[in-house]
Amino acid sequence: MVAGVGMWFDLLKKRGILGINRRNAGFMLLVNPRKYYPLVDDKLLSKQLAIQRGIMVPELYGVIRYHHEIRNVLTIAVSHDQFVVKPSRGSGGEGIVVIAGHGEGRFEKASGETISSDDLMHYISGILSGLYSLGGQDDKALIEYMVEVAPVFEKIAYRGVPDVRVIVYKGVPVISMVRLPTKESDGKANLHQGAIGVGVDLSEGITLLGVHHDRVVSRHPDTNHPIEGIRIPYWDEILEIAALSHEMTDLGYIGVDVVIDREKGPMVLEFNARPGLSIQIANQRGLFPRLMAVDAEKTEELTLEERIHLGQFIAQPERSRGKIERTSHSAFPP
Amino acid sequence: MDIIRRKGGVLLLASIFFILFLGPFTYKLLFLKYPILSKFVENLWTIEVKIQFRGSGGQGIVRHHIPGDDVGQMVLGEEFVSRDLDFFIGKETGNTFVQWSGDRLKGIVHVFYRATVQTWPRTRGLLSSAAKEKDHSRISHYLITKPEMKSISVEAQEFLEGLPGKRETDLEKIEAIYEFLAYSVETVPFSKESSLIAPLKTKKATITQKKNLLIYLSRVAGFPARVVHGLTLGEVMRQAKIRSWAEILIEGTWLPVDVENRFFAQLPENVLILYRGDRLFMTSSGAEELDYSFTIKQERQWAFSLFYASATRVGSIFHEWSLFVLPVEAQQVFRVILMIPLGAVVVAIFRNVIGIKTFGTFMPVLIALAFRNTRLDWGLVLFSGVITLGLLSRWSMDRLKLLLVPRLSVIVTVLVIILAVGSLIGHHAGMYRILAVALFPMVIMTMTIERLSIILMERGAREAIKVSLGTLLVATSGYLVMSIRSLEDFFFAFPEVLFALIGIQIALGRYTGYRLMEYLRFHSFIEDDTGGKASR
């Protein structure tokens, strides 16, 4: 039994898979100072931070902090046909409701379901009571711009906006995936809710195979459209935003979620101080060797551009485990 | 590299905690001679008397003898259970009895008496050192032979003089009578002879006749003699019967003599003394169709009372500051509290090494603690039942669109009602273990219900069932570990083991290996690698 388990673990190790214990104790706890967590856990704070740094974010229409302000959502609705309501301290995409249109006191969700204004206000009240927040504390509700799907994703996203998740270690983007909403995930881009994770080649920004509920897929289950080989627009900008988020948040191990708006281009949706490990399945690659390769470099001496190049270099499968030859600061090949 | 350096530091700290444990532990072990495990108590028995009768509509009284501390036996605990009757315990001519009584009794009335008793073999040495008769006023009572037997006492006297064997000491005299009755008189199932001394000539007697004759002959020979009633103890015995033997006073010591099972001046450990004298075991009034039975079970348990006795024998600061000096109730509390860190380690292993998802971090430990009162089977049933009912109430409230805190308050209130009704049902159905539901951690159950319903709505039933089963699995394992009796004794005697636990917890905190469940999670690309599964 123990020998069998040991063999399993050897298989995981051989593939360079990062386990949750090693992620926490070996990386996250070492490079993510606790005091910076509130900045990323509170979407309102991280949005403000991003704006300061000149990074695009979905426009904030309004914040509801107290129960007596809940009716303000109706005022906001007058000037905006579409909007998203989300808890400021929510986790894992929970508690987000997308209003795709409204009229005569009825609101239409992205899923097609309509709800009354009372339902919407009760929903917001739940957000304020901390129903969706980490640890159940009181929360704020953010009402913001509804991102429009970029044309390239139209056929492979079911009633929702795909986002690009990049994991950044010590400022180096190390792995990435696109998360495609499905019918099952109700338009949400979270893997555990049934969204598809599609690996992305870091140097070109071209999609690889996808994973749906830990099963490898090459087509979108709802549209049957191939998900492989799609060139993600604004790829260089996305990597730049990702690498920049390290300085912005002071976190050494962070997941950055970027959405691509049809007109406004890439914008940061949120930061995640505890990004999940399924991204490894989506890429069919273990993360551990890449993190070790980053640890071998003096990343604090590198420029933003060098860090991006480093990430793209170590992500190349045939070289990922090799020692990086360095003659000068920017010696690794572009 | 800094990771390894940090990890090394942590492991060093963990070892320091381990040494903090080993220091006092080895000292106690080597110099104070603490036993590692408390001694296994052999000959621990549960004796249950089940009484049943039909009430006459008026007052009903049942009185029966119960075992007391005696030579070679000690009553460690007693339970008196009856729904309809009150009871009191009394003493009478050296025997202990319990009297149950109630008014306006109708229908079948049940009474249970349960005692946990430890026994030892009673040899002559033990008997003469412990069983000295101090009450001389009562001795003459045991010499009385009934007046109508005067005529036969001469015959008996003559018979005694004609007995073979050396009869110089008192013991030898009695032994001669015993030898004759036990070996020279044939035991027959029934006898037509009504005369007490007839067997002296016929050499045939029933068990009862033999016993009576033994007592009679002893009294004629001038030795106080009395009858003793008791039970033979066996591994599992239902419908055990009371049997009796004689006790004869020689040189100030009551020696047991059993011609039936051929014990002279000794009693084995599998005999329990119930009472002495000619009375019936049970008497009653106003109780129709009275019936009773004995159930005997051998208990396999570690009794820590003996351990305590051995631990406090030697004077030492370790004894003065040991948990054994606390009042018994506080000791009981601490026996439970000391196990909580162990439960926490179990949770840590399940979550961080195996990778089982649970509600909250220490919810499983709290559930495991509740299981201690309900036992596992009922605990699982009750807990699932209460959670299900709570979920139903949570669901029915969903359309009311209540705010979070008032909604949680409603769930707490509904839970209290469920628990109260459950306890009442348990009481009326006579299922007393159900009463322990009141000990479930209510606020935590409320949070469980709330989280469970959110998981159900947002992640579906599969995830909800997965987390629920995970929680119950970890709680069950925690319960099983925390209820190991010898571990409990060990923790109580060596509380310094908590330092070792801190060491283990710290080491677990730096465990960066894979979780068992991660093998399943990343299964897909391991298969892909070995070329087993087509990916396109």
Interface residues (C-beta under 8 A of the other chain):
Chain A: V5 W8 F9 L11 L12 K13 R15 I17 G19 I20 N21 R22 A25 G26 L30 H67 E94 D118 D119 H122 S125 G126 S129 G130 L131 H192 Q193 L209 V211 D214 R215 V216 S218 L277 S278 Q280 I281 Q284 D295
Chain B: M1 D2 I3 R6 N352 G355 K401 L403 L404 V405 I454 E458 R459 E463 G509 R510 Y511 T512 G513 Y514 R515 L516 E518 Y519 R521 F522 H523 S524 F525 I526 D528 D529 K533 S535 R536
